[in-house]
């Protein structure tokens, strides 16, 4: 499963498509030039329990590290993951 990204400079998303259908998505907004807010994560019921949400988070962390960004995880799922993996992701948490 390939995680794709779209970003228009104000908002963006990491997502996964299967057969041209979006089956998982994590959306974010740019809060400041150096911060993003993850505001929503949604994974299709057919993919629940397969770690797809974690793949979206990992893709976002790679993006943040490459672009020297910090995150404010307002989405309950993202917030839980960043708390759980605080040691791994401390460098990107605002």
N, C-alpha and C positions, 0 to 999 in steps of 0.2 A: 504494500500500500504506500503510495507516494503522497506525501504532504505537499500541497501547493500553497502559494501565498498570493494575495492581491493586496495592494496598498496604494491609496490615492493621495497620500501625504497628510490626510486628516484622519482617515479611518482605514482599517485593514482587516484581513482575516487569514487564518490558516485553515485549510480545508482538505478533505479527501473526497474524491469522486470515484464512483464505480459505475461503469457503463453510462457515463455522462450525467449521472445523478449524484448530487452532493449528499453524502451520507454522514459526514461529520464536519463540524465547523466550530472554530473558536474566533470570536470577533474582538477587536481592540480599537481604541482611539488614541491618537497622539495627544498627550496632556500638555507637554512642553517639548522643546526640541530634543530633550534627553530622556523623556519618560513616556511610557505607554500605559494605558489602563486596559486590562483584560476584563471585558464586561459580560461575556456570555460564552458558554460552551455547550454544544449539543451534539449528541452522537445517536445515530439511528438505533432503534431497539434491536435490530438484527446484528449489530456489532457490539452490544453491551457486553462487558466482561472480557473483552479481548485486548485491553490496553490501548485502545484507539485515542482516548482522551489524553493519555500520557504521551503518545506520539505527537499530538498537537502541541502540548506543553514543551516537549523537547525541541521541536522545530522553532517555537517562539524563543526559547532560551538561546539557541544557536544564532538566530536573527539578532537578538538583543546584544549578545556578545560581539558579533561582527560589526554592529553599528553603535556600540558603546551606549546602550540604552538601559534604563532601569524600568522595573515594572511595579505597578500598583494593581494587585489581583483582586478586583471587586467581585468577580464571578465566584460563587461559593465553591465550585469544583476546583478552579485554578487556585484559589486561596488555600484550600485544603492541601493541594499538592505542594505548593510552595512552602507551607508550614512543615509538611511531612519530610520534604527533601531540602530543608533549609540549609544544611551544610553543603550540599551539592550546588545549590542555586544562590547562595548568599551574595555572590558578586553582582547579581542582576536585580535583587530585591531593593526597592526604594525605601 
